[in-house]
Amino acid sequence: MSGLFENDRNYLLADAELEIIADRDKLAQWRHKGFGPAYYKLGRKIIYRGCDLNAWAEARKIDPGKMSAP
């Protein structure tokens, strides 16, 4: 997979690209519950690395062609 995000880029909550995954409120809920992509908390800033976002998204990939029949 080429990735949904640039691997070497830092993404902040204000970046519209994060909407691919979830809105700001949903990301906050996930962080509170210990779910969602890995992130850094530096002071009050939340920073997501592109490589972490891509890894998280790839782990949730569903390939219907590889699903076994019931």
Secondary structure as GFF3:
##gff-version 3
##sequence-region A 1 70
A	DSSP	beta_strand	10	12	.	.	.	ID=ss1
A	DSSP	three_ten_helix	16	20	.	.	.	ID=ss2
A	DSSP	alpha_helix	24	33	.	.	.	ID=ss3
A	DSSP	beta_strand	40	42	.	.	.	ID=ss4
A	DSSP	beta_strand	45	49	.	.	.	ID=ss5
A	DSSP	alpha_helix	50	59	.	.	.	ID=ss6
A	DSSP	three_ten_helix	64	66	.	.	.	ID=ss7
###
